[in-house]
Amino acid sequence: MAHDRHYSILDKLLLQADTVARTLLPFSGQPARPSPALLQPDAALSEVQSKHVAGLMRVNHTGEVCAQALYQGQALTARLPEIREAMEHAADEEVDHLAWCEQRIRQLGSRPSVLNPLFYGMSFGMGAVAGLISDKVSLGFVAATEQQVCKHLDEHLHELPAEDHKSRAILEQMRDDEAHHAQAALDAGGARFPLPVKVGMSLMAKVMTKSTYRI
């Protein structure tokens, strides 16, 4: 991957605008990996089940929007080139998750959350600020965020109907990827956040999950 010094300010702005569009516009993100759901059989879900699963997948989709914005904000302000490239690589994997979740939401007859632009902006700002403070704090923020995401994914896997193998396959692969991102961030020197910070992040995550489940 080329380093930022090869790009002008205008180039960086255009690249960032392209990333925003690929994150927020319907069907604009192209996954590098096929959805894990493709190999799973269809299930006859009731209307209530479909609505609930769509709500869960909408929450996860917004979580991936936030992760994409977080990584992009951190990559913009990261000091070390290797940290910036690691953030950009993780963001690429989040594009897969975005596309998989959106595909599943559409299959269930629903749509992503209309609140995604709001959460994207908030997450991008937090990522940029974390990167400005230090790469260690930025990496620690990634680890803490991904650990929170893994917790939510485990909860959602528990709530899925047993016969919904498509959604389960997607969430299981996402959980594996997110756990890898969290450990990679710690291995790269990320700070381990104290409990009060993690509690605050958990409360913010609950606001996101409660609102995007229905909206």
Secondary structure, DSSP 8 states (H G I E B T S, - for coil): ---GGGS-HHHHHHHHHHHHHHHHSTT----SS--GGGGS------HHHHHHHHHHHHHHHHHHHHHHHHHHHHHHH-SSHHHHHHHHHHHHHHHHHHHHHHHHHHHTT----TTHHHHHHHHHHHHHHHHHH-HHHHHHHHHHHHHHHHHHHHHHHHHS-TT-HHHHHHHHHHHHHHHHHHHHHHHTT-----HHHHHHHHHHHHHHHHHHTT-
